Structures are given as C-alpha cells and as structure tokens.
Amino acid sequence: MSTLTIHPADMDQETAIRLFLDALHVSYKASEKEMDETEYLSASLAMKEHLDKASQQEKNGEGVKITLDDIWK
C-alpha cells in the first residue's frame, strides 16, 4: 500500500475528508504537530532561500504589487 499526504485548505475540507475516510473504514493518523504554511514552505532549504530572498526584496522596495484582478488575466 502507499501513503497519501493530504493538505486540506480549511477545517471544512478536513472534516469532509475525515468523514469520507471513516465511511470507507480507512485508517488514518493526523499529525501531532500542525505546521503553518510558512513553516511548511520553509521546511525545504531551496524554498526557504527563495522566501528569504523575496522577503528581502520586499523590504528593499523591489516588490511588485499585483491587484487581485490582474492575477486572473
């Protein structure tokens, strides 16, 4: 068997997934320590370096502001 790692976006998704797994009698284990998004992304050295660089660029005024409307163009 394989191991699946699932990252629900919110508590509603987590609840739905748990109910689904329970209905199928699939065993699962919740992690004891929940990571926040920054901690999760920083777990990878490459991603941490990228985030640190981006953070420094923003502090230096080198960031680019994008409106929500422009994201979906």
PyMOL Python script that loads the backbone (N, CA, C, O; Angstrom):
from pymol import cmd

cmd.read_pdbstr("""\
ATOM      1  N   MET A   1       0.836  -1.186   0.000  1.00  0.00           N
ATOM      2  CA  MET A   1       0.000   0.000   0.000  1.00  0.00           C
ATOM      3  C   MET A   1       0.880   1.248   0.000  1.00  0.00           C
ATOM      4  O   MET A   1       2.040   1.211   0.410  1.00  0.00           O
ATOM      5  N   SER A   2       0.316   2.322  -0.457  1.00  0.00           N
ATOM      6  CA  SER A   2       1.056   3.577  -0.471  1.00  0.00           C
ATOM      7  C   SER A   2       0.529   4.503   0.617  1.00  0.00           C
ATOM      8  O   SER A   2      -0.559   4.300   1.154  1.00  0.00           O
ATOM      9  N   THR A   3       1.308   5.503   0.923  1.00  0.00           N
ATOM     10  CA  THR A   3       0.924   6.512   1.896  1.00  0.00           C
ATOM     11  C   THR A   3       0.539   7.772   1.153  1.00  0.00           C
ATOM     12  O   THR A   3       1.259   8.214   0.258  1.00  0.00           O
ATOM     13  N   LEU A   4      -0.583   8.349   1.515  1.00  0.00           N
ATOM     14  CA  LEU A   4      -1.051   9.584   0.896  1.00  0.00           C
ATOM     15  C   LEU A   4      -0.917  10.710   1.905  1.00  0.00           C
ATOM     16  O   LEU A   4      -1.286  10.552   3.069  1.00  0.00           O
ATOM     17  N   THR A   5      -0.398  11.830   1.471  1.00  0.00           N
ATOM     18  CA  THR A   5      -0.345  13.020   2.302  1.00  0.00           C
ATOM     19  C   THR A   5      -1.347  14.010   1.735  1.00  0.00           C
ATOM     20  O   THR A   5      -1.281  14.374   0.561  1.00  0.00           O
ATOM     21  N   ILE A   6      -2.265  14.438   2.569  1.00  0.00           N
ATOM     22  CA  ILE A   6      -3.344  15.317   2.125  1.00  0.00           C
ATOM     23  C   ILE A   6      -3.228  16.634   2.871  1.00  0.00           C
ATOM     24  O   ILE A   6      -2.972  16.647   4.075  1.00  0.00           O
ATOM     25  N   HIS A   7      -3.413  17.737   2.167  1.00  0.00           N
ATOM     26  CA  HIS A   7      -3.318  19.070   2.762  1.00  0.00           C
ATOM     27  C   HIS A   7      -4.636  19.815   2.557  1.00  0.00           C
ATOM     28  O   HIS A   7      -4.771  20.582   1.603  1.00  0.00           O
ATOM     29  N   PRO A   8      -5.609  19.594   3.445  1.00  0.00           N
ATOM     30  CA  PRO A   8      -6.874  20.315   3.288  1.00  0.00           C
ATOM     31  C   PRO A   8      -6.661  21.816   3.437  1.00  0.00           C
ATOM     32  O   PRO A   8      -5.816  22.264   4.212  1.00  0.00           O
ATOM     33  N   ALA A   9      -7.434  22.578   2.688  1.00  0.00           N
ATOM     34  CA  ALA A   9      -7.291  24.032   2.693  1.00  0.00           C
ATOM     35  C   ALA A   9      -7.901  24.673   3.933  1.00  0.00           C
ATOM     36  O   ALA A   9      -7.486  25.753   4.353  1.00  0.00           O
ATOM     37  N   ASP A  10      -8.884  24.003   4.513  1.00  0.00           N
ATOM     38  CA  ASP A  10      -9.535  24.579   5.696  1.00  0.00           C
ATOM     39  C   ASP A  10     -10.175  23.458   6.515  1.00  0.00           C
ATOM     40  O   ASP A  10     -10.104  22.286   6.146  1.00  0.00           O
ATOM     41  N   MET A  11     -10.795  23.833   7.620  1.00  0.00           N
ATOM     42  CA  MET A  11     -11.386  22.850   8.521  1.00  0.00           C
ATOM     43  C   MET A  11     -12.561  22.123   7.863  1.00  0.00           C
ATOM     44  O   MET A  11     -12.789  20.948   8.151  1.00  0.00           O
ATOM     45  N   ASP A  12     -13.305  22.793   6.992  1.00  0.00           N
ATOM     46  CA  ASP A  12     -14.418  22.133   6.317  1.00  0.00           C
ATOM     47  C   ASP A  12     -13.920  20.981   5.445  1.00  0.00           C
ATOM     48  O   ASP A  12     -14.504  19.898   5.438  1.00  0.00           O
ATOM     49  N   GLN A  13     -12.842  21.225   4.716  1.00  0.00           N
ATOM     50  CA  GLN A  13     -12.274  20.165   3.886  1.00  0.00           C
ATOM     51  C   GLN A  13     -11.732  19.035   4.757  1.00  0.00           C
ATOM     52  O   GLN A  13     -11.915  17.859   4.443  1.00  0.00           O
ATOM     53  N   GLU A  14     -11.075  19.392   5.840  1.00  0.00           N
ATOM     54  CA  GLU A  14     -10.524  18.365   6.730  1.00  0.00           C
ATOM     55  C   GLU A  14     -11.643  17.491   7.296  1.00  0.00           C
ATOM     56  O   GLU A  14     -11.519  16.268   7.344  1.00  0.00           O
ATOM     57  N   THR A  15     -12.716  18.117   7.718  1.00  0.00           N
ATOM     58  CA  THR A  15     -13.851  17.369   8.262  1.00  0.00           C
ATOM     59  C   THR A  15     -14.441  16.442   7.207  1.00  0.00           C
ATOM     60  O   THR A  15     -14.741  15.283   7.494  1.00  0.00           O
ATOM     61  N   ALA A  16     -14.609  16.946   5.989  1.00  0.00           N
ATOM     62  CA  ALA A  16     -15.164  16.134   4.907  1.00  0.00           C
ATOM     63  C   ALA A  16     -14.260  14.943   4.599  1.00  0.00           C
ATOM     64  O   ALA A  16     -14.747  13.833   4.384  1.00  0.00           O
ATOM     65  N   ILE A  17     -12.972  15.164   4.578  1.00  0.00           N
ATOM     66  CA  ILE A  17     -12.021  14.082   4.299  1.00  0.00           C
ATOM     67  C   ILE A  17     -12.070  13.032   5.396  1.00  0.00           C
ATOM     68  O   ILE A  17     -12.064  11.834   5.113  1.00  0.00           O
ATOM     69  N   ARG A  18     -12.118  13.474   6.644  1.00  0.00           N
ATOM     70  CA  ARG A  18     -12.191  12.529   7.766  1.00  0.00           C
ATOM     71  C   ARG A  18     -13.478  11.700   7.698  1.00  0.00           C
ATOM     72  O   ARG A  18     -13.453  10.489   7.919  1.00  0.00           O
ATOM     73  N   LEU A  19     -14.598  12.355   7.392  1.00  0.00           N
ATOM     74  CA  LEU A  19     -15.868  11.637   7.282  1.00  0.00           C
ATOM     75  C   LEU A  19     -15.823  10.619   6.146  1.00  0.00           C
ATOM     76  O   LEU A  19     -16.318   9.501   6.288  1.00  0.00           O
ATOM     77  N   PHE A  20     -15.234  11.008   5.027  1.00  0.00           N
ATOM     78  CA  PHE A  20     -15.102  10.113   3.875  1.00  0.00           C
ATOM     79  C   PHE A  20     -14.248   8.900   4.236  1.00  0.00           C
ATOM     80  O   PHE A  20     -14.624   7.763   3.950  1.00  0.00           O
ATOM     81  N   LEU A  21     -13.107   9.143   4.861  1.00  0.00           N
ATOM     82  CA  LEU A  21     -12.227   8.038   5.246  1.00  0.00           C
ATOM     83  C   LEU A  21     -12.898   7.126   6.266  1.00  0.00           C
ATOM     84  O   LEU A  21     -12.772   5.903   6.192  1.00  0.00           O
ATOM     85  N   ASP A  22     -13.609   7.724   7.216  1.00  0.00           N
ATOM     86  CA  ASP A  22     -14.333   6.924   8.209  1.00  0.00           C
ATOM     87  C   ASP A  22     -15.388   6.050   7.529  1.00  0.00           C
ATOM     88  O   ASP A  22     -15.547   4.881   7.881  1.00  0.00           O
ATOM     89  N   ALA A  23     -16.104   6.614   6.559  1.00  0.00           N
ATOM     90  CA  ALA A  23     -17.156   5.868   5.861  1.00  0.00           C
ATOM     91  C   ALA A  23     -16.578   4.680   5.097  1.00  0.00           C
ATOM     92  O   ALA A  23     -17.232   3.646   4.967  1.00  0.00           O
ATOM     93  N   LEU A  24     -15.366   4.826   4.598  1.00  0.00           N
ATOM     94  CA  LEU A  24     -14.707   3.743   3.870  1.00  0.00           C
ATOM     95  C   LEU A  24     -13.914   2.813   4.784  1.00  0.00           C
ATOM     96  O   LEU A  24     -13.306   1.847   4.322  1.00  0.00           O
ATOM     97  N   HIS A  25     -13.924   3.111   6.086  1.00  0.00           N
ATOM     98  CA  HIS A  25     -13.165   2.337   7.082  1.00  0.00           C
ATOM     99  C   HIS A  25     -11.673   2.335   6.758  1.00  0.00           C
ATOM    100  O   HIS A  25     -10.989   1.322   6.899  1.00  0.00           O
ATOM    101  N   VAL A  26     -11.188   3.495   6.320  1.00  0.00           N
ATOM    102  CA  VAL A  26      -9.764   3.676   6.037  1.00  0.00           C
ATOM    103  C   VAL A  26      -9.117   4.271   7.273  1.00  0.00           C
ATOM    104  O   VAL A  26      -9.561   5.299   7.785  1.00  0.00           O
ATOM    105  N   SER A  27      -8.062   3.618   7.750  1.00  0.00           N
ATOM    106  CA  SER A  27      -7.379   4.164   8.929  1.00  0.00           C
ATOM    107  C   SER A  27      -6.513   5.345   8.509  1.00  0.00           C
ATOM    108  O   SER A  27      -5.972   5.371   7.403  1.00  0.00           O
ATOM    109  N   TYR A  28      -6.392   6.301   9.387  1.00  0.00           N
ATOM    110  CA  TYR A  28      -5.563   7.475   9.130  1.00  0.00           C
ATOM    111  C   TYR A  28      -5.035   7.999  10.451  1.00  0.00           C
ATOM    112  O   TYR A  28      -5.548   7.684  11.525  1.00  0.00           O
ATOM    113  N   LYS A  29      -4.000   8.801  10.337  1.00  0.00           N
ATOM    114  CA  LYS A  29      -3.394   9.378  11.526  1.00  0.00           C
ATOM    115  C   LYS A  29      -3.136  10.848  11.251  1.00  0.00           C
ATOM    116  O   LYS A  29      -2.475  11.205  10.276  1.00  0.00           O
ATOM    117  N   ALA A  30      -3.662  11.688  12.113  1.00  0.00           N
ATOM    118  CA  ALA A  30      -3.400  13.120  11.990  1.00  0.00           C
ATOM    119  C   ALA A  30      -2.036  13.408  12.609  1.00  0.00           C
ATOM    120  O   ALA A  30      -1.646  12.795  13.603  1.00  0.00           O
ATOM    121  N   SER A  31      -1.327  14.343  12.009  1.00  0.00           N
ATOM    122  CA  SER A  31      -0.021  14.682  12.567  1.00  0.00           C
ATOM    123  C   SER A  31      -0.217  15.331  13.930  1.00  0.00           C
ATOM    124  O   SER A  31      -1.187  16.052  14.163  1.00  0.00           O
ATOM    125  N   GLU A  32       0.715  15.060  14.812  1.00  0.00           N
ATOM    126  CA  GLU A  32       0.617  15.589  16.167  1.00  0.00           C
ATOM    127  C   GLU A  32       0.866  17.087  16.196  1.00  0.00           C
ATOM    128  O   GLU A  32       0.275  17.812  16.998  1.00  0.00           O
ATOM    129  N   LYS A  33       1.727  17.534  15.332  1.00  0.00           N
ATOM    130  CA  LYS A  33       2.063  18.954  15.305  1.00  0.00           C
ATOM    131  C   LYS A  33       1.660  19.521  13.959  1.00  0.00           C
ATOM    132  O   LYS A  33       2.178  19.106  12.922  1.00  0.00           O
ATOM    133  N   GLU A  34       0.752  20.454  13.974  1.00  0.00           N
ATOM    134  CA  GLU A  34       0.329  21.095  12.733  1.00  0.00           C
ATOM    135  C   GLU A  34       1.332  22.188  12.364  1.00  0.00           C
ATOM    136  O   GLU A  34       1.740  22.983  13.210  1.00  0.00           O
ATOM    137  N   MET A  35       1.718  22.213  11.102  1.00  0.00           N
ATOM    138  CA  MET A  35       2.605  23.253  10.613  1.00  0.00           C
ATOM    139  C   MET A  35       1.775  24.358   9.979  1.00  0.00           C
ATOM    140  O   MET A  35       0.790  24.084   9.295  1.00  0.00           O
ATOM    141  N   ASP A  36       2.171  25.605  10.206  1.00  0.00           N
ATOM    142  CA  ASP A  36       1.512  26.666   9.459  1.00  0.00           C
ATOM    143  C   ASP A  36       2.150  26.721   8.068  1.00  0.00           C
ATOM    144  O   ASP A  36       3.159  26.059   7.825  1.00  0.00           O
ATOM    145  N   GLU A  37       1.583  27.487   7.179  1.00  0.00           N
ATOM    146  CA  GLU A  37       2.050  27.493   5.798  1.00  0.00           C
ATOM    147  C   GLU A  37       3.505  27.922   5.670  1.00  0.00           C
ATOM    148  O   GLU A  37       4.261  27.335   4.896  1.00  0.00           O
ATOM    149  N   THR A  38       3.900  28.940   6.424  1.00  0.00           N
ATOM    150  CA  THR A  38       5.285  29.416   6.343  1.00  0.00           C
ATOM    151  C   THR A  38       6.247  28.346   6.823  1.00  0.00           C
ATOM    152  O   THR A  38       7.288  28.122   6.206  1.00  0.00           O
ATOM    153  N   GLU A  39       5.911  27.689   7.911  1.00  0.00           N
ATOM    154  CA  GLU A  39       6.765  26.620   8.440  1.00  0.00           C
ATOM    155  C   GLU A  39       6.873  25.471   7.441  1.00  0.00           C
ATOM    156  O   GLU A  39       7.951  24.914   7.237  1.00  0.00           O
ATOM    157  N   TYR A  40       5.745  25.121   6.820  1.00  0.00           N
ATOM    158  CA  TYR A  40       5.739  24.039   5.833  1.00  0.00           C
ATOM    159  C   TYR A  40       6.627  24.392   4.640  1.00  0.00           C
ATOM    160  O   TYR A  40       7.432  23.574   4.195  1.00  0.00           O
ATOM    161  N   LEU A  41       6.475  25.620   4.123  1.00  0.00           N
ATOM    162  CA  LEU A  41       7.277  26.032   2.970  1.00  0.00           C
ATOM    163  C   LEU A  41       8.747  26.168   3.322  1.00  0.00           C
ATOM    164  O   LEU A  41       9.610  25.921   2.479  1.00  0.00           O
ATOM    165  N   SER A  42       9.042  26.557   4.551  1.00  0.00           N
ATOM    166  CA  SER A  42      10.429  26.733   4.973  1.00  0.00           C
ATOM    167  C   SER A  42      11.127  25.403   5.254  1.00  0.00           C
ATOM    168  O   SER A  42      12.341  25.377   5.457  1.00  0.00           O
ATOM    169  N   ALA A  43      10.382  24.309   5.268  1.00  0.00           N
ATOM    170  CA  ALA A  43      10.979  23.005   5.531  1.00  0.00           C
ATOM    171  C   ALA A  43      11.953  22.611   4.424  1.00  0.00           C
ATOM    172  O   ALA A  43      12.894  21.856   4.670  1.00  0.00           O
ATOM    173  N   SER A  44      11.739  23.109   3.221  1.00  0.00           N
ATOM    174  CA  SER A  44      12.643  22.856   2.105  1.00  0.00           C
ATOM    175  C   SER A  44      13.696  23.968   2.072  1.00  0.00           C
ATOM    176  O   SER A  44      13.347  25.149   2.076  1.00  0.00           O
ATOM    177  N   LEU A  45      14.960  23.604   2.040  1.00  0.00           N
ATOM    178  CA  LEU A  45      16.040  24.605   2.026  1.00  0.00           C
ATOM    179  C   LEU A  45      15.930  25.521   0.810  1.00  0.00           C
ATOM    180  O   LEU A  45      16.094  26.735   0.934  1.00  0.00           O
ATOM    181  N   ALA A  46      15.656  24.957  -0.351  1.00  0.00           N
ATOM    182  CA  ALA A  46      15.546  25.777  -1.567  1.00  0.00           C
ATOM    183  C   ALA A  46      14.395  26.768  -1.439  1.00  0.00           C
ATOM    184  O   ALA A  46      14.537  27.934  -1.808  1.00  0.00           O
ATOM    185  N   MET A  47      13.254  26.312  -0.918  1.00  0.00           N
ATOM    186  CA  MET A  47      12.101  27.199  -0.775  1.00  0.00           C
ATOM    187  C   MET A  47      12.380  28.259   0.288  1.00  0.00           C
ATOM    188  O   MET A  47      11.991  29.416   0.128  1.00  0.00           O
ATOM    189  N   LYS A  48      13.052  27.869   1.372  1.00  0.00           N
ATOM    190  CA  LYS A  48      13.385  28.840   2.419  1.00  0.00           C
ATOM    191  C   LYS A  48      14.279  29.940   1.858  1.00  0.00           C
ATOM    192  O   LYS A  48      14.067  31.118   2.142  1.00  0.00           O
ATOM    193  N   GLU A  49      15.270  29.564   1.068  1.00  0.00           N
ATOM    194  CA  GLU A  49      16.150  30.558   0.458  1.00  0.00           C
ATOM    195  C   GLU A  49      15.366  31.484  -0.466  1.00  0.00           C
ATOM    196  O   GLU A  49      15.593  32.693  -0.480  1.00  0.00           O
ATOM    197  N   HIS A  50      14.454  30.919  -1.227  1.00  0.00           N
ATOM    198  CA  HIS A  50      13.622  31.717  -2.137  1.00  0.00           C
ATOM    199  C   HIS A  50      12.743  32.688  -1.351  1.00  0.00           C
ATOM    200  O   HIS A  50      12.635  33.861  -1.711  1.00  0.00           O
ATOM    201  N   LEU A  51      12.118  32.204  -0.284  1.00  0.00           N
ATOM    202  CA  LEU A  51      11.265  33.062   0.544  1.00  0.00           C
ATOM    203  C   LEU A  51      12.070  34.164   1.222  1.00  0.00           C
ATOM    204  O   LEU A  51      11.619  35.307   1.299  1.00  0.00           O
ATOM    205  N   ASP A  52      13.266  33.822   1.718  1.00  0.00           N
ATOM    206  CA  ASP A  52      14.126  34.827   2.350  1.00  0.00           C
ATOM    207  C   ASP A  52      14.525  35.914   1.355  1.00  0.00           C
ATOM    208  O   ASP A  52      14.530  37.099   1.686  1.00  0.00           O
ATOM    209  N   LYS A  53      14.862  35.496   0.127  1.00  0.00           N
ATOM    210  CA  LYS A  53      15.243  36.449  -0.909  1.00  0.00           C
ATOM    211  C   LYS A  53      14.062  37.356  -1.253  1.00  0.00           C
ATOM    212  O   LYS A  53      14.222  38.570  -1.373  1.00  0.00           O
ATOM    213  N   ALA A  54      12.886  36.768  -1.411  1.00  0.00           N
ATOM    214  CA  ALA A  54      11.691  37.550  -1.735  1.00  0.00           C
ATOM    215  C   ALA A  54      11.347  38.519  -0.612  1.00  0.00           C
ATOM    216  O   ALA A  54      10.950  39.657  -0.865  1.00  0.00           O
ATOM    217  N   SER A  55      11.499  38.071   0.616  1.00  0.00           N
ATOM    218  CA  SER A  55      11.221  38.933   1.763  1.00  0.00           C
ATOM    219  C   SER A  55      12.184  40.122   1.786  1.00  0.00           C
ATOM    220  O   SER A  55      11.775  41.254   2.044  1.00  0.00           O
ATOM    221  N   GLN A  56      13.450  39.860   1.517  1.00  0.00           N
ATOM    222  CA  GLN A  56      14.447  40.927   1.496  1.00  0.00           C
ATOM    223  C   GLN A  56      14.173  41.908   0.357  1.00  0.00           C
ATOM    224  O   GLN A  56      14.317  43.117   0.533  1.00  0.00           O
ATOM    225  N   GLN A  57      13.780  41.397  -0.802  1.00  0.00           N
ATOM    226  CA  GLN A  57      13.444  42.262  -1.928  1.00  0.00           C
ATOM    227  C   GLN A  57      12.270  43.167  -1.575  1.00  0.00           C
ATOM    228  O   GLN A  57      12.273  44.346  -1.929  1.00  0.00           O
ATOM    229  N   GLU A  58      11.278  42.640  -0.891  1.00  0.00           N
ATOM    230  CA  GLU A  58      10.125  43.444  -0.492  1.00  0.00           C
ATOM    231  C   GLU A  58      10.545  44.537   0.490  1.00  0.00           C
ATOM    232  O   GLU A  58      10.079  45.673   0.398  1.00  0.00           O
ATOM    233  N   LYS A  59      11.416  44.197   1.418  1.00  0.00           N
ATOM    234  CA  LYS A  59      11.915  45.181   2.392  1.00  0.00           C
ATOM    235  C   LYS A  59      12.688  46.292   1.695  1.00  0.00           C
ATOM    236  O   LYS A  59      12.677  47.440   2.140  1.00  0.00           O
ATOM    237  N   ASN A  60      13.360  45.945   0.603  1.00  0.00           N
ATOM    238  CA  ASN A  60      14.156  46.919  -0.149  1.00  0.00           C
ATOM    239  C   ASN A  60      13.319  47.700  -1.157  1.00  0.00           C
ATOM    240  O   ASN A  60      13.866  48.489  -1.927  1.00  0.00           O
ATOM    241  N   GLY A  61      12.012  47.495  -1.167  1.00  0.00           N
ATOM    242  CA  GLY A  61      11.145  48.201  -2.097  1.00  0.00           C
ATOM    243  C   GLY A  61      11.204  47.664  -3.511  1.00  0.00           C
ATOM    244  O   GLY A  61      10.810  48.353  -4.452  1.00  0.00           O
ATOM    245  N   GLU A  62      11.692  46.442  -3.675  1.00  0.00           N
ATOM    246  CA  GLU A  62      11.828  45.849  -5.002  1.00  0.00           C
ATOM    247  C   GLU A  62      10.637  44.964  -5.368  1.00  0.00           C
ATOM    248  O   GLU A  62      10.627  44.344  -6.432  1.00  0.00           O
ATOM    249  N   GLY A  63       9.652  44.905  -4.506  1.00  0.00           N
ATOM    250  CA  GLY A  63       8.494  44.062  -4.759  1.00  0.00           C
ATOM    251  C   GLY A  63       7.604  44.658  -5.836  1.00  0.00           C
ATOM    252  O   GLY A  63       7.653  45.858  -6.104  1.00  0.00           O
ATOM    253  N   VAL A  64       6.802  43.819  -6.442  1.00  0.00           N
ATOM    254  CA  VAL A  64       5.863  44.245  -7.468  1.00  0.00           C
ATOM    255  C   VAL A  64       4.463  43.988  -6.933  1.00  0.00           C
ATOM    256  O   VAL A  64       4.133  42.862  -6.562  1.00  0.00           O
ATOM    257  N   LYS A  65       3.638  45.032  -6.892  1.00  0.00           N
ATOM    258  CA  LYS A  65       2.270  44.875  -6.423  1.00  0.00           C
ATOM    259  C   LYS A  65       1.387  44.468  -7.592  1.00  0.00           C
ATOM    260  O   LYS A  65       1.437  45.059  -8.670  1.00  0.00           O
ATOM    261  N   ILE A  66       0.584  43.449  -7.350  1.00  0.00           N
ATOM    262  CA  ILE A  66      -0.341  42.957  -8.361  1.00  0.00           C
ATOM    263  C   ILE A  66      -1.725  42.975  -7.745  1.00  0.00           C
ATOM    264  O   ILE A  66      -1.934  42.464  -6.644  1.00  0.00           O
ATOM    265  N   THR A  67      -2.668  43.566  -8.462  1.00  0.00           N
ATOM    266  CA  THR A  67      -4.035  43.592  -7.942  1.00  0.00           C
ATOM    267  C   THR A  67      -4.672  42.228  -8.147  1.00  0.00           C
ATOM    268  O   THR A  67      -4.241  41.447  -8.995  1.00  0.00           O
ATOM    269  N   LEU A  68      -5.682  41.958  -7.375  1.00  0.00           N
ATOM    270  CA  LEU A  68      -6.372  40.672  -7.474  1.00  0.00           C
ATOM    271  C   LEU A  68      -6.940  40.480  -8.873  1.00  0.00           C
ATOM    272  O   LEU A  68      -6.925  39.366  -9.397  1.00  0.00           O
ATOM    273  N   ASP A  69      -7.432  41.533  -9.476  1.00  0.00           N
ATOM    274  CA  ASP A  69      -7.972  41.437 -10.833  1.00  0.00           C
ATOM    275  C   ASP A  69      -6.902  41.029 -11.846  1.00  0.00           C
ATOM    276  O   ASP A  69      -7.192  40.307 -12.800  1.00  0.00           O
ATOM    277  N   ASP A  70      -5.661  41.491 -11.640  1.00  0.00           N
ATOM    278  CA  ASP A  70      -4.583  41.175 -12.573  1.00  0.00           C
ATOM    279  C   ASP A  70      -4.097  39.726 -12.467  1.00  0.00           C
ATOM    280  O   ASP A  70      -3.485  39.205 -13.399  1.00  0.00           O
ATOM    281  N   ILE A  71      -4.366  39.094 -11.356  1.00  0.00           N
ATOM    282  CA  ILE A  71      -3.904  37.702 -11.166  1.00  0.00           C
ATOM    283  C   ILE A  71      -4.584  36.794 -12.164  1.00  0.00           C
ATOM    284  O   ILE A  71      -3.958  35.865 -12.674  1.00  0.00           O
ATOM    285  N   TRP A  72      -5.846  37.036 -12.455  1.00  0.00           N
ATOM    286  CA  TRP A  72      -6.616  36.116 -13.283  1.00  0.00           C
ATOM    287  C   TRP A  72      -6.621  36.477 -14.766  1.00  0.00           C
ATOM    288  O   TRP A  72      -7.417  35.925 -15.527  1.00  0.00           O
ATOM    289  N   LYS A  73      -5.756  37.386 -15.188  1.00  0.00           N
ATOM    290  CA  LYS A  73      -5.702  37.762 -16.602  1.00  0.00           C
ATOM    291  C   LYS A  73      -4.891  36.773 -17.392  1.00  0.00           C
ATOM    292  O   LYS A  73      -4.737  36.929 -18.603  1.00  0.00           O
TER     293      LYS A  73
END
""", "prot")
cmd.dss("prot")
cmd.show_as("cartoon", "prot")
cmd.util.cbc("prot")
cmd.orient("prot")
